[in-house]
Amino acid sequence: MAGQNTSHPNPAVASIMSEQDDWLSVLQRPGEISLTVYLDLKSPHGYLALRPTLEIARDFRVTVDFHVYTLSYEAFGLTTRVDTDMRRRPPSQAADRKARMYYTTAREYAVLQSLPLRSPYRLLDSALAHRAFYFAKKQNLEVPFAMWVYLQGWSTGWREFELESSDILCRACAEVGVDTSSFDDYVADDGPGLVAVQASMSAAEESGFVGIPHYVLKDPVTERTTGLFGREHLALIRSKFLKAGLARHSDVRAEFSHAWTRA
């Protein structure tokens, strides 16, 4: 169950996964309002956002509710099309530079969080993994599952972890303590996992989704629902919760560095 991944042969992976009990403890703290967070398991910036976002639940009486959104490489201009060979086909040299900078930036921030990150050698399909995410979420283990997948994939640039493999995703669930007895039925093409992902994506789009990570909250002061794209908005989100008197203790501050590192 929780905490069982500390013996992983990759020290960086073992170190991060040793936090699993803490993540679960933080997520179980009672909250007065909710912050909805959308990630994509193929997104390096979702990977970078997961642990800093958990600090919201640690510092404020807020429930952090994670969901997924399956990004389109074509819509973001990273490739003109996705073929069976999963090779990136940038529409222009400018688009290629943009894509390379996207991963370069992620690597720099990953170093600060002690997260292993190597650029992927091919495009990725996270659709099946997102069904598995909701399978883990039914057992309140979606955060350990997501981080396990992120770590396994990004540590080798997805060279040793098949994001599109049902068997490998099932094993990933088991690694973090998920009971996998009904996994295959749940993630099947006609199973409830697909329905859950579709509902999540529709809700994200209705809230103004433009990219990962995507944060949705009902402002506790104005009572207006706001959608925000990007980890850099964590300080703004924290300021709203602080103003509403939701801090769990007196020394909580709104300020939050985009270059966050866990103390």
N, C-alpha and C positions, 0 to 999 in steps of 0.2 A: 504494500500500500504506500502511503505517503512517505517520501524520503528514501525510497529504495534505490534511487539512481545515483547515489554518491559514489558507487564503485565503478562508474564508467571509465574505460581506458583512456579517454580524452580528459585530461585534468580540467580544462576549461568548461567542458560540458558538465562534468561531475560537480564542479564548484557552483555553477548556476543552479543546477537541479537540486542541490542541497538546500536551496531556499524554499522548496516546495511546501513544506509544512507551514512556513511563514506566510506564503501566498494564501493558502487555504484559510489560515487563521484570520488574516486581514479581511478576506472576502466574506467571512461569516459574521463580521461585526455588524450590529444593527445600524441601519441608516434611515433617515427621515425622508430623503428624496433619492432619485436615481440618476446616474450618469450612464448613458448608453454609448458604447464604444464599438466601432466597426474596424475589423482587421482583415487582412488577406494573408493566408499562410504562404504565399509566394512573394510577399512584399517585404523587402528589407526594412522599410520604414515602419511597417507594422511590428516587426521583430524588435526594433529599437524602442517602440512606444509602449510595449507591454508592461515592463517593470516600472518605468516612471509613472505610468497611469495608475498602477496599484497604490502609489503613494497618496492618491486622492482618498481611497478607502481607509488608509492608515491615519490620515490627518483630519478627516472630516466625517461627519455623520451622514455619509453618502454611500449608497450601494452602487458599485460599479458592475455594470451588466455588459459582458462581452458578446459580440455577434460577429458574423463574417459577411464579406461582400466579395464576389469573384470579379476581380478587375479584368478588363479587356486590354491586351497589349496593343491592339490596333487602335482602339479609342484614344489611348495615351500617346500614340505616335511612335512607339518603340519598334514597330515592325509593320510592314505593309500587309502581311498575312501570316497566319499560323498554319504551317503544313505538317505532315506526319513526321518529318525529320526534326521538328521543333527548333529550327535554326532561325535566328533573328535576321530579318531583312529590312534594315532601316530605309525609310523613304528618301533620305538625303544625308549628306555629310553632316549637316547641322543637327539632324535628328540623332545621328550616331553619336556625335559629341555629347548631346544632351543625355542619352542613355548611359554613356560611360561615366559622365559626371554624377549621374544619379547613384551609381554603385560606388564611385569613389567617395562621395560625401558620406554615404552610409558606412563605409569602412572606417572612416575617420571617427565617426561618432561611436561605432561599435567598440573601438579601442578603449574609449573612455568608460564604457560599461563592462569591459573585460568579456565581451561577446565575440566569439570567433565568427569571422565573416569573409568568405571568398566569393568573388563574382561567379555567377552561374555560367556554365558552359553551353547552356541551351535555354530555350523558353520552357516555362512550366505550366502545368494545368492543375489548378488547385480545386477544381469543382468537386472531385471525390473526397478530397481531404476536408472540405468544408462540411460535407455530410457527416464525416467521422467526427468533426468538431462538435456537431450537435448531439451525436451519440454520447460523447464524453460529457457534454453539458447536462444531459439528463441525469448524470450522476455527480454533478457539481465538480467535475474534474477537467473542464474545458481549458483552464489556464495552464495547468501542468502539461496537458496534451499539446496545446499550441506551442508552448516553449520547447517541449521535447522535439517536436517536428521542426521548429525553427532551428534549434541547435544542431540536430542531425543533418539538416539540409545545408544550412549556410556554413557550417564548419568545413565542408569539403566542396562548396560551390555546387551542391546537389549531384555530386559524382558518385556518392555511395548511399544515397537515400532516394527511392523512387516515390515521388509524391503522388503518382498516379496508380500505385499498386494497392489494391484492397488488402492483400495479405500483410504488407508492410505497415499500413495504417492501422490494421487490427493489432499488430504487435506493438505499435506505438501506444495505443490505448492501454494495452496490458501493462506496459512498462510503468505507467503512472497510476496503476491500480484500478483501471476501469474493468468491470465485469463485461466480457466480450461475448457472452453466450448468444445474444441476438444481433450481433454486429452485422452480419451479411444481409439479413433481411432489412435492417434499418437503412443501410447505405445503397441498397439495390436501386436500379433505375426507376422502379415503380414504388419505392419505399418512402417512408416518412421523412428521411433525411433530405431528399430533394425538395419536398414541400417546405421544410423548415428553411432551407437556403433561399428558396424563391421568395418566401415571405419576408425574410430578413433583407434581401436586396430591394424589394418593393418599399419596405419601410424606410430604408436608408435614402432611397431616391426621393421619397416624399418629404424627407427632412432637409433636402438640399445637397445631397451627396455630390462631391467632386473628386475625392481621393482618400487614400488611406494614410494615417488613421483618421477616422471621422468620428467626431464627438457630438452627441446630441443631449441637450439638457433643457429643462424648463427653468428659466431664470427664477430663482426663489423670491426676487424682489419685484420684477416686472411681470412675472408669470407668463412671459412669452417663451415659446420653444425656439431654441437656436441650434443650428448645425454649424460646426466649425471643423475645417480641414487642417490637420497638421499638429504635430507634437508641440510646436512652439506656442500653441494656445493654452497649454496647461496652466501657465501663470494667470492668464485671464480667467480661466474656469475657477481656479483656486480663489481669485479675488472676489468672484461672485459668491462663492460659498462662505468665504470669510465675512463678507459684508452681511450675509444673511444669518450670521451667528451660529454656523454649523461646525465650527472647529471643535475637535475632540479635547483639546487642551489649550492652555493660555499662550504657549509659545509657538503655536502654528503661525506661519507666515504665508502670504500670498506668493511671494517671490519664489520662482522656480526656474532653475537654469536649463536651457536647451541642451547644455553639456552636462546633464545630470550624471552623477556617479553615486552608487550606493555606499554610504559611509561604513 
